[in-house]
Each structure stands twice: as structure tokens, then as C-alpha cells.
Amino acid sequence: DENRNFTNIFFLRKWSFVKNICCNNLEMTLYELVILAKCAQTKATTNLARSVASSIMSAGGNVRDVKVLSDRILPRPRKCNDYNKYLVGRYLQVLFDGNPMVANEALKKAQSSY
């Protein structure tokens, strides 16, 4: 199935030096989520980015930017759920504002596409 990606969350970074936005008495901090996905067709990558962004927005966050950073050769082969090994991965960056609950929801959604 081309919509199933292997996703490894490299990091979820909280930018503490950026001024927090206050919305409904909740502090929203800028987060950066970097995802390593299988280098598949563009539709699969778009579906992954769309599902992560929609889960952030449904949890009350604000998506600032979604970028495909690049396709790179991986330092070691990665196995997918179809038991094939892949040598090339696609890096995605998602910048969003939210609270820790929103960040956890984004992580769960990205990991659930594994």
C-alpha cells in the first residue's frame, strides 16, 4: 500500500526563545517536528503531511509551515512494514504552535502512520 510510510520521529523541538502566543489563557509554544518518511510517491507524502497538520489543528494548534526538506541517502538501511529495506528517505518539517497536549497528538498521528 503506497499510503503506508515508515516514519521515524527524529525530534520534536520546543523553541523556548520564541515569544509564546497566548490564546484562551493557554500558552502556545512554537514546536518543530521533523519526520523521516519513505521516499514514495508524492501523494503518500502529501497524505502524511495533511494528516499530521489536521490532527494539530483539531487539537487546537496552529500550523505555521510544512516543508519537504529533501530526499537523502540514509546512513543505514531502514526496514518498512512490508519487510523491504530502503536506502533513501524523505525528510519533512512541520512548524506549529501549540501546548504540550497538541505536540503529543502530533507525535501520535505521525507514529500511527507507521
C-alpha positions as CSV (number, residue, x, y, z in Angstrom):
1,D,0.0,0.0,0.0
2,E,1.6,3.2,-1.1
3,N,0.0,5.3,1.6
4,R,1.8,3.4,4.4
5,N,5.1,5.2,5.2
6,F,7.7,4.2,7.7
7,T,8.0,7.3,9.9
8,N,10.7,7.9,12.4
9,I,10.3,11.0,14.5
10,F,13.8,12.4,14.7
11,F,12.9,15.1,17.1
12,L,10.2,17.4,18.5
13,R,11.9,20.6,19.4
14,K,10.4,23.2,21.6
15,W,11.6,26.7,20.7
16,S,11.8,28.5,24.1
17,F,13.4,31.7,22.8
18,V,10.4,32.4,20.6
19,K,7.7,34.6,22.3
20,N,4.8,32.5,23.4
21,I,1.4,33.2,22.0
22,C,-1.5,33.4,24.5
23,C,-4.8,32.1,23.2
24,N,-7.8,31.5,25.5
25,N,-5.4,31.6,28.6
26,L,-3.3,28.7,27.1
27,E,0.3,29.3,26.2
28,M,1.1,28.1,22.7
29,T,4.8,27.5,22.1
30,L,6.5,27.0,18.7
31,Y,7.4,23.4,18.0
32,E,9.4,21.8,15.2
33,L,8.6,18.2,14.2
34,V,11.0,16.5,11.8
35,I,9.7,13.3,10.3
36,L,11.7,10.8,8.2
37,A,9.3,9.1,5.8
38,K,9.7,6.5,3.0
39,C,10.6,8.1,-0.3
40,A,7.3,7.2,-2.1
41,Q,5.0,8.8,-4.5
42,T,4.1,12.4,-3.8
43,K,0.5,11.5,-2.9
44,A,1.7,9.4,0.0
45,T,3.9,12.2,1.4
46,T,1.0,14.7,0.9
47,N,-1.4,12.4,2.8
48,L,1.1,12.1,5.7
49,A,1.6,15.9,6.0
50,R,-2.1,16.5,5.7
51,S,-3.0,14.0,8.4
52,V,-0.4,15.4,10.8
53,A,-1.5,19.0,10.1
54,S,-5.2,18.2,10.5
55,S,-4.5,16.4,13.8
56,I,-2.6,19.5,15.1
57,M,-5.4,21.8,14.0
58,S,-8.2,19.6,15.5
59,A,-6.3,19.5,18.8
60,G,-6.3,23.4,18.9
61,G,-2.9,24.1,17.5
62,N,-1.8,26.4,14.6
63,V,0.3,25.0,11.8
64,R,2.8,27.6,10.6
65,D,4.6,25.7,7.9
66,V,5.0,22.2,6.3
67,K,8.1,21.6,4.2
68,V,9.7,18.7,2.4
69,L,13.3,19.3,3.3
70,S,14.9,16.8,0.9
71,D,15.3,13.2,-0.1
72,R,18.6,11.9,1.3
73,I,20.5,8.7,1.3
74,L,20.1,7.2,4.8
75,P,23.2,6.2,6.8
76,R,21.9,2.7,7.2
77,P,19.0,0.8,5.6
78,R,15.6,1.2,7.2
79,K,13.0,-1.6,7.2
80,C,9.4,-0.8,6.5
81,N,6.3,-2.8,7.4
82,D,6.4,-4.5,4.0
83,Y,9.8,-6.0,5.1
84,N,11.7,-4.2,2.4
85,K,14.8,-2.2,3.1
86,Y,15.0,1.3,2.0
87,L,18.2,3.4,1.4
88,V,16.6,6.7,0.6
89,G,14.4,8.7,3.0
90,R,12.3,11.9,2.7
91,Y,12.6,14.5,5.5
92,L,9.6,16.6,6.4
93,Q,9.5,19.6,8.7
94,V,6.3,20.7,10.4
95,L,6.4,24.0,12.4
96,F,3.4,24.6,14.6
97,D,2.2,26.5,17.7
98,G,0.6,24.6,20.5
99,N,0.7,23.3,24.0
100,P,2.2,20.0,25.1
101,M,-1.1,18.2,24.5
102,V,-1.1,19.3,20.9
103,A,2.6,18.2,20.5
104,N,1.8,14.8,21.9
105,E,-1.2,14.5,19.5
106,A,1.0,15.3,16.5
107,L,3.6,12.7,17.6
108,K,0.9,10.1,17.9
109,K,-0.6,10.9,14.5
110,A,2.8,10.7,12.8
111,Q,3.7,7.5,14.5
112,S,0.4,5.9,13.8
113,S,1.1,6.1,10.0
114,Y,3.9,3.6,10.6
